[in-house]
Amino acid sequence: MMSLLFLVQVSCRKEQNIEIPVEVSFSDPDSLLVRYQKVLDDNVNGWEFSWKSKEYGFYAGYVDLKTKLAADFLIDVFPQIRNLGYQFTIQDKKPCLTLKTGVFPAEMKGLFNLLDSSFSILTQKGDTLVLRGNRYGDEFMLVPNSSTQQQAYRQGGVQKTIETIQAIQKLPKYFKRIVYNGAAYDLQFNPTLRKLYINYGLVDRFKFFESNYAYTATGIRIQNRFTEDVNSFSTIEIEREENTDRLIARINGSNIPISNEGAPSAYDYTAATDFINHPFHQLNLNIGNNTTLAQPFSASFSGFTVAGVVDAYGVSQMNEYSYVMLLPRWLNETYGTLRVFSGPSTMGSYGPAFYTQYSPDGGLVGFQQIGEFGETPAANKAHWDPTVTAFFEPRGFYVIRSGSASYDLVSVNQQEQKWIRFE
């Protein structure tokens, strides 16, 4: 029934002739069209999709082919069900599904100009249909919904998931933990980047996992499957219990409480020195006499989160504020400084000078104030002074890797726990 090909011409629209690799070609495509159409029609609860773009992110959503011409459609970045036209046809001996996205509103069209809208159905694996985009090569997978999942999508489940993740972000302590099959995992969500980070393991074998995630009606789907020892998962269902407000994660059918902790379950003791010794940015300073000095620094764009309140001291409200700069070494000195970068190109002339200190085991970092540069503008003192006080937390900070190019300083003192991200 099948014969292997190295390259075929694939197009689901007659005006295009795009050359992409396809693994198989079918000698009787019309029968496949009937077969796949029946598979799609027979599932009365619709389909949950995952959509991996080659260049523009990872998405999830819901599609229900209601008639031969129209479907209910939802993608998580626009979590509202819309009427969608589609075609299901044979072109170049391949069954193709084409989504008619041209009727979408303007705020959606920009995204869909960057994604495939026409897909070749490659195969069926169990109850999952595997498709590939004909223009960019996007990976598109359709998994049949249960009736519960279908109702969750129809009743605004994606928005509820987004709100649940927001609730997790507002917990008063930094570490959001699950314990699954005896293994503890500290979860970090970055909704802006749609990234999930997991810190886990033991001190002598600390590990860090990073993946894009997408919202579903019942939780999140991660782009890169998490696999470690006996545990493996690609979805985390998340819900908030109505009567108790407890947060519950469901993985592979197991209900797991999400606890809020003030100390890490696993810790990377090399992170503190890495953070200080390898800042993420460099500023070229003119120090006179035709001399330019490279000044490394890391940047925080929202200041301190305190007990779950983002930018608790309001540094973003400061005059001409752009970000907070942490300069571990100031010029050629042995001390560092904390400054405000203002406007397009101005570094503030005020801020504390400090020595960096480490705990005896090297795992924690703290800062000893040794002086002050300049005078803080009166209009900024209400925001800057508490930021500086928090920075000189007497018990110091855990240094938590929070992305491929960011670290979070998390106060060891759990009372009104404070944390700040530098990237």
C-alpha positions, 0 to 999 in steps of 0.5 A: 500500500505504501512506497518510500519516497525521498522527496515529493512535491506537496501542495494543498493549494493549487497556487503553491508548489512547495517542495518538502520531504515526506516519508510516504506516498499512498497508492490509493489516496482516495481510500485514505481520504475516506479513512481519515475523514471517518476518523475525524468524524467519528470522534464526537468530542472534538480534538485537542491539538498541539502545534509546534512551530519551527520558528514561532513557538508552541501552542495548544487548542481545540478543534471540532469538525462539526460539518464538512465545511465548518469547525469549532476552533480555539488556540490558547493564545486567543482562548475563545472558540471561533467558527473556522472553515476548513477543507479536507482533500487529496493533493499530490497523493496525500490527504491534506487538512487546510484551515481557512484562517483568512477570516480570523480577526486582525489580532490573530492574522499576524500570528497565522501569517507565521504558521502553517495553515495547510497540513499533510496527514502523515500517519495515525499512531494509536488514536493520534493523528500526526500532521506536518505543515506544507509551507514551514514544516510545523508539527501538528498533532490531533488527540481525541478529546474525552467528553470532559475535555470537550466541555472544559474547552467549551466552558472557558477552560483555557482561560481558567488554566491561565488564571490558575497559573497566575494564582500560582505565581502569586503564592507568598513563597518562591518555591512551588513544589510537587512530589511525584512517585517520591521525587520532589520537583520545584516548578517555575513558570514564566508566563511571559515566555511561556516557559516551564523550568524544573529544578530537581535531583540531589545536591551532588546531582542537581538537574535543570529542565526547561521547556516551552509550554502551551495552555490546554483546557485542563492544564499545560502541555510541555513541548519537550517531554520530561523524563527522569528515572521512573517519571515521565510526562508531557502534560500537567493538569492543574486545578484549584479546589473550589472549597479549599483553594488548594492547588492540585497537579494531576500527572498520569492520573495521580493527584499531587498537591502543589505546596509553597515552600521557602527553601529549595528541594534541590540546589545547585551550589555552583549557581552563586559564583556563576551568577556573579562571575558571568554577567549577561550584558556588557556596557562600554563606558568612556572613562576619559583620555580616549579610554573605553572600559567594558563594564559587565552587568546583569539587569532586573526589569521589575525589581523585587517580588515580595510575598508574591507581589511583583515589583512590590516597591514600585521601581518601575514607577521611577522617573525615566526607569528602564531597569536595575543594573547589578554590576558585580565589579565597578570599573577596575575596583574590587567592589560592585554597585547597584544602579538604575539605568534610565531612558535610552542611554543613561546610567544613574549616578546614585546607588550603593557600593558593596562587597560580594560575600558567599556562605562557607559552602559557597552556595549562598550569596550576600552583599555588604554595603560599604558606601553610597554613590551620589544622592538619590533623587527625592522623587525616587527615594520611596521606590529605591530606598526599600529596594536597596534595603532588600538587596542587603538582606542580612541572611543572604540569597539562594541563587536559582537558575530561572532560565537559559539566561537568568537567575533569581536571588531568593531571600533565605529569610522566609518571613515575607520572602523576597526575590528578584530576577536578573537576566 
